[in-house]
Amino acid sequence: MSNCISLLGSTGSIGRQSLEVIAACGMTVAALTANRDVERMEEQCRQFRPRLAVMMDPAAAADLQTRLADTTIRVTSGPEGLVEAATMEEADTVLTAVVGMVGLVPTLAAVRQGKRIALANKETLVCAGELVMDGADKFGAEIVPVDSEHSAIFQCLQACKDRGEVKRLILTASGGPFWGWDKEKIASATVEQALKHPNWSMGAKITVDSATLMNKGLEFIEAMRLYRMPLVKISILVHRESIIHSLVEYCDNAVLAQLGVPDMRLPIQYALTWPARTQAVAKPLDLLTCPPLTFHAPDYEAFPCLSLALEAAKTGGTATAILNGANEAAVGLFLAGQIPFGDIARRVERALAQVAVVQSPTLEDVLAADKAARQAAGN
C-alpha cells in the first residue's frame, strides 16, 4: 500500500481525481508536476504541501515560484524536473498521469529506483513496454495499472495461480461517440463532436483517441506488455455501457469480470492501496438501476485506427512507438482545427509506411522512432 506519492500530471483530469483519492486515503504528496496550469498548481500545492513542484513550461515555473514564495516548496521546470519528481527518495509510489511520450523517461527513472508505478500513462508501455517491464524485474519495481480496463484485468488476475491458466484477456471499449456511424460520416466529424464521450469525462487527447478507437488499440498493446501475453490471447469487445471494465477468460472457460460505475477514482484507488482495499471514494454500482449490458464486435472498417494499432502490435519493435508518435501529432493537428477527423488515421498509416522499424530497440531507438513518426505525420 502506498504512503507517499509523487504525482506526475496533477492538473489534468486523472491528476485531479488522483488527489481526491490521495486526500481521502490520508496519503502524503512528495511532488506535483504539471505543464502550464499555474493557478490550479498553486491551489494544489497549498493544499497538499509537496516538497517539490515542477512545471514543464519554464515561464509557468517562474510564475509559480513567485506565487509560492511564502512557502518552503521548491519549484523547478522541464523534463529534468519530471525525473527528479519521479525519483524522490521519500516517495514510495509514482503516479504517472501525464499524457504522451513525456511520461516515458521519468517512468523508467522511477523503475530504476524500485518504486511502485501507478501507471495511467499508457504511452510508456506502448512505446517501450519491454524496457519498462524488464527494468521492473531487474530493480524490483511494481507496475500497477490505473487505466480502468487494465485495472479490471489486474483485479481479475488476482484469482490466477498460474498465468498459463489464462485463456484470453478481453478488453471492453465504449465505442466512443461515433459508434454506429458510417465511415464517411465519421471522417467529417468535428472537434466538438469528438469530445462528447458518452460515458467518461477525460482530457481532450484521450477523448479523441476514444472516438477513433485508437485508445483501445493502445490498450491492446499495453496489455501485451503489461501481462506478457501474445496478441492471440487478447481480444476486444464493444460494451457501450462502460459497466464491465474488462474480463479474463480462464482455460476452464470461467470468465471473471470487474464491474463498476464509470469513475476513474476506483482504479486510481486500487492502484495506490493494492493489495489492500479501503473505503470507497467512487460511487457504488446499483445493479437494479444500471442499463442492460450489451456487447458488439469492433467495426474495423469504420475505425481504421484500431486496425493500424493491431498491425503495429503484430509487427513489434519500434512500430508501436511510430504508431503512438504519429497519432499524438495527428490528434494535436485535429484538435487545433488544422486537419479533418478522418485524416488522423491516414497520417498514422503514412508514418507507419515511411518510418523504418527497429526490432529489440534501445531507449534511443524508441525516442528516434517517435521523433521521425511525428515528422512524418505532421507534414
C-alpha positions in Angstrom: 0.0 0.0 0.0 1.3 3.5 -0.9 2.0 6.1 1.7 3.8 9.0 -0.1 3.1 9.9 -3.7 4.9 11.7 -6.5 2.1 12.7 -8.9 3.2 13.4 -12.5 0.5 15.4 -14.2 -1.5 16.7 -11.3 -3.6 19.3 -13.0 -5.2 17.1 -15.6 -8.3 15.0 -15.3 -6.6 11.9 -13.9 -4.3 14.0 -11.7 -7.2 15.9 -10.1 -9.1 12.7 -9.4 -5.9 11.2 -8.0 -5.6 14.0 -5.5 -9.1 13.3 -4.4 -8.2 9.7 -3.7 -4.9 10.7 -2.0 -6.7 13.0 0.3 -9.5 10.5 1.1 -6.9 7.8 1.9 -4.8 10.0 4.1 -1.7 9.7 1.9 1.0 12.4 1.6 2.4 14.0 -1.5 6.2 14.4 -2.2 5.9 16.1 -5.6 3.4 17.5 -8.0 4.1 18.2 -11.7 2.1 20.0 -14.4 2.5 21.6 -17.8 1.5 25.2 -17.5 -1.7 25.5 -15.4 -0.2 27.7 -12.8 -3.4 28.7 -10.9 -4.5 25.1 -10.4 -1.0 24.1 -9.4 -0.8 26.8 -6.8 -4.1 25.6 -5.3 -2.9 22.0 -5.2 0.5 23.0 -3.7 -1.1 25.0 -0.9 -3.5 22.1 -0.1 -1.0 19.2 -0.3 2.2 20.9 0.6 4.6 18.8 -1.6 8.3 19.3 -1.2 8.8 19.8 -4.9 6.6 21.4 -7.7 7.5 21.1 -11.3 6.2 22.9 -14.3 7.2 21.7 -17.8 7.0 25.3 -19.1 9.8 27.5 -17.7 7.7 30.7 -17.7 5.0 28.9 -15.8 7.6 27.7 -13.3 8.8 31.2 -12.7 5.3 32.4 -12.1 4.6 29.5 -9.7 7.8 30.3 -7.8 6.7 33.8 -7.2 3.3 32.7 -6.1 4.7 30.2 -3.7 7.4 32.5 -2.3 5.8 32.4 1.2 6.1 28.5 1.3 9.1 26.1 1.6 8.0 24.4 -1.7 10.9 24.2 -4.2 9.9 24.9 -7.8 11.7 23.7 -10.9 10.9 23.0 -14.5 11.4 20.9 -17.6 12.0 17.2 -18.3 14.8 17.2 -15.6 12.2 18.3 -13.1 10.0 15.4 -14.0 12.8 12.9 -13.5 13.6 14.5 -10.1 10.0 14.2 -9.0 9.8 10.6 -10.1 12.9 9.6 -8.1 12.4 11.5 -4.8 13.6 9.2 -2.0 10.6 9.8 0.2 8.0 8.8 -2.5 7.3 5.1 -2.4 4.8 5.5 -5.4 5.0 7.4 -8.6 1.6 8.0 -10.2 2.2 8.9 -13.9 -0.8 10.8 -15.1 0.9 12.8 -17.8 -0.3 12.4 -21.4 2.0 11.2 -24.1 5.7 10.2 -24.6 6.8 12.8 -22.0 6.0 10.1 -19.3 8.5 7.6 -20.6 11.8 8.8 -19.3 10.6 9.7 -15.8 8.8 6.4 -15.5 12.0 4.5 -16.4 13.9 6.6 -13.8 11.3 5.6 -11.2 11.5 1.9 -12.2 15.3 2.1 -11.7 14.6 3.3 -8.1 12.4 0.3 -7.4 9.3 2.4 -6.9 5.7 1.4 -7.3 4.4 2.8 -10.6 0.7 3.6 -10.6 0.6 3.8 -14.4 -2.0 5.9 -16.1 0.4 6.9 -18.9 -0.3 4.1 -21.4 2.2 5.5 -24.0 5.0 4.3 -21.7 4.2 0.7 -22.2 3.0 1.1 -25.8 6.3 2.7 -26.9 8.8 0.9 -24.6 7.0 -1.8 -22.8 9.8 -4.4 -22.9 12.3 -1.9 -21.5 9.9 -0.9 -18.7 8.9 -4.5 -17.7 12.5 -5.8 -17.9 13.5 -2.9 -15.7 10.8 -3.6 -13.3 12.0 -7.2 -13.0 15.6 -6.1 -12.6 15.0 -3.4 -10.0 12.0 -4.8 -8.1 9.6 -2.1 -9.2 5.8 -2.7 -9.2 3.8 -1.7 -12.2 0.1 -1.4 -11.1 -2.3 -0.1 -13.8 -4.6 2.9 -13.4 -6.4 2.6 -16.7 -9.9 1.3 -15.9 -9.6 -1.6 -18.4 -6.2 -2.7 -17.2 -7.2 -2.3 -13.6 -10.1 -4.6 -14.3 -7.8 -7.2 -15.8 -5.3 -6.8 -12.9 -8.1 -7.4 -10.4 -9.5 -10.4 -12.2 -6.0 -11.9 -12.4 -5.8 -12.0 -8.6 -7.6 -15.3 -9.0 -4.8 -16.6 -11.2 -2.4 -19.1 -9.6 -0.5 -19.8 -12.9 -0.5 -17.4 -15.9 -0.8 -20.5 -18.1 -4.4 -20.8 -16.8 -5.4 -17.7 -18.7 -7.1 -18.4 -22.0 -7.9 -14.8 -23.0 -7.9 -11.2 -21.9 -11.0 -9.3 -23.0 -10.7 -5.5 -23.2 -14.0 -3.7 -23.4 -14.5 -0.5 -25.4 -17.4 2.0 -25.1 -17.2 2.6 -28.8 -16.9 6.3 -28.3 -19.3 9.0 -29.6 -19.3 7.7 -33.2 -20.3 4.1 -32.7 -22.9 3.1 -35.3 -21.9 6.0 -37.7 -20.8 5.1 -41.2 -17.1 5.7 -42.2 -17.9 8.7 -44.3 -19.8 10.5 -41.6 -17.1 9.7 -39.0 -14.4 11.1 -41.3 -16.0 14.5 -41.3 -16.7 14.7 -37.5 -16.0 18.0 -35.8 -13.8 18.5 -32.7 -16.9 19.3 -30.7 -18.5 16.0 -31.7 -15.3 14.0 -31.0 -15.0 15.5 -27.5 -18.5 14.4 -26.5 -17.7 11.0 -24.9 -20.9 9.1 -23.9 -19.7 7.8 -20.6 -16.4 9.2 -19.4 -15.1 12.7 -18.6 -11.4 12.8 -19.8 -8.8 15.0 -21.3 -9.0 16.1 -24.9 -6.4 13.8 -26.3 -7.6 10.6 -24.8 -11.2 11.5 -25.7 -10.3 11.9 -29.3 -8.4 8.5 -29.1 -11.6 7.0 -27.8 -13.5 8.5 -30.7 -11.1 6.9 -33.2 -10.8 3.7 -31.1 -7.0 4.2 -31.2 -7.3 4.3 -27.4 -8.4 0.6 -27.5 -5.6 -0.3 -29.8 -3.1 1.3 -27.5 -4.6 -0.6 -24.6 -4.3 -3.8 -26.6 -0.5 -3.2 -27.0 -0.3 -2.2 -23.3 -1.9 -5.5 -22.3 0.6 -7.5 -24.4 3.5 -5.8 -22.5 2.0 -5.5 -19.0 0.7 -9.1 -18.8 3.3 -10.5 -21.2 0.5 -12.1 -23.3 0.7 -12.9 -27.0 -1.7 -10.9 -29.2 -3.7 -14.1 -30.0 -4.7 -14.2 -26.3 -6.2 -10.7 -26.3 -9.5 -9.6 -27.8 -11.7 -6.5 -27.8 -15.5 -6.2 -27.3 -17.5 -3.0 -27.6 -19.6 -2.6 -24.5 -21.5 0.7 -24.8 -22.5 1.0 -21.1 -18.9 1.0 -19.6 -20.1 -1.0 -16.6 -17.9 -4.1 -17.3 -14.4 -2.6 -17.5 -12.7 -5.8 -18.8 -12.7 -9.5 -18.4 -10.4 -12.5 -18.1 -11.3 -15.9 -19.5 -9.6 -18.9 -18.0 -8.7 -22.3 -19.5 -11.8 -23.9 -17.9 -14.0 -21.3 -19.7 -14.8 -19.5 -16.5 -14.9 -15.7 -17.2 -14.3 -13.2 -14.5 -15.3 -9.6 -15.0 -14.9 -6.4 -12.9 -17.9 -4.1 -12.8 -18.3 -0.6 -11.6 -19.6 2.8 -12.4 -17.6 4.8 -15.0 -15.4 6.6 -12.4 -11.6 6.7 -12.6 -11.3 7.1 -8.9 -11.9 3.4 -8.4 -8.9 2.2 -10.4 -6.8 5.0 -9.1 -7.6 4.0 -5.5 -6.9 0.3 -6.2 -3.5 1.1 -7.8 -2.5 3.1 -4.7 -3.9 0.7 -2.0 -3.2 -2.7 -3.6 -3.1 -5.4 -2.3 -5.5 -3.9 0.3 -8.9 -2.4 -0.4 -10.1 0.6 1.5 -13.3 2.5 2.0 -14.7 3.6 -1.4 -14.2 7.0 -2.9 -16.2 6.2 -6.1 -20.0 5.8 -6.0 -21.4 2.2 -5.8 -22.9 0.4 -8.8 -26.6 -0.1 -8.4 -27.4 -3.3 -10.4 -31.1 -2.7 -10.2 -30.9 0.6 -12.0 -28.0 0.2 -14.4 -28.9 -0.3 -18.0 -28.9 -3.7 -19.8 -25.3 -4.8 -20.7 -24.7 -5.2 -24.4 -21.7 -6.4 -26.5 -20.7 -5.9 -30.1 -17.8 -6.9 -32.3 -15.5 -3.9 -33.2 -16.1 -2.2 -36.6 -12.6 -2.2 -38.1 -13.7 -0.6 -41.3 -15.3 2.4 -39.7 -12.5 2.8 -37.2 -9.2 2.2 -39.1 -7.0 3.4 -36.2 -7.9 0.2 -34.4 -6.7 -1.9 -37.3 -3.5 0.1 -37.5 -2.8 -0.4 -33.8 -3.3 -4.1 -34.1 -1.0 -4.3 -37.1 1.7 -2.4 -35.2 1.3 -4.8 -32.3 1.9 -7.7 -34.7 5.0 -6.0 -36.2 6.5 -5.2 -32.8 9.8 -3.4 -32.2 9.5 0.4 -32.8 6.3 0.0 -34.8 4.3 0.8 -31.7 6.3 3.9 -31.0 5.8 5.0 -34.6 2.1 4.4 -34.2 1.9 6.4 -31.0 4.1 9.3 -32.1 2.2 9.7 -35.3 -1.1 9.5 -33.5 -0.1 12.2 -31.0 0.9 14.5 -33.8 -2.2 13.9 -35.8 -4.6 14.3 -32.9 -2.8 17.6 -32.0 -3.4 18.9 -35.5 -7.1 17.8 -35.4 -7.7 19.5 -32.0 -6.1 22.6 -33.5 -8.5 22.6 -36.4 -5.8 22.0 -39.0 -6.9 18.6 -40.3 -10.2 16.7 -40.6 -11.0 13.8 -38.2 -10.6 11.2 -41.0 -7.1 12.5 -41.6 -5.8 11.2 -38.3 -5.8 7.5 -39.5 -4.4 8.5 -42.8 -1.4 10.3 -41.2 -0.7 7.4 -38.8 -0.8 5.0 -41.7 1.6 7.1 -43.7 4.1 7.3 -40.8 3.9 3.5 -40.3 4.7 3.1 -44.0 7.6 5.6 -44.1 9.5 5.1 -40.9 11.8 2.1 -40.6 11.1 -0.3 -37.8 13.8 -1.4 -35.4 13.4 -4.7 -33.6 14.6 -5.2 -30.0 15.0 -1.4 -29.7 17.0 0.6 -27.1 15.6 3.7 -25.5 17.4 5.8 -28.1 15.8 3.8 -30.9 12.3 4.4 -29.3 12.9 8.1 -29.0 14.2 8.4 -32.6 11.2 6.4 -33.9 8.8 8.7 -32.0 10.5 11.8 -33.5 10.5 10.5 -37.0 6.9 9.5 -36.7 5.8 12.9 -35.6 7.6 14.5 -38.5 6.0 12.1 -41.0 2.5 12.6 -39.6 2.9 16.4 -39.3 4.0 17.0 -42.9 
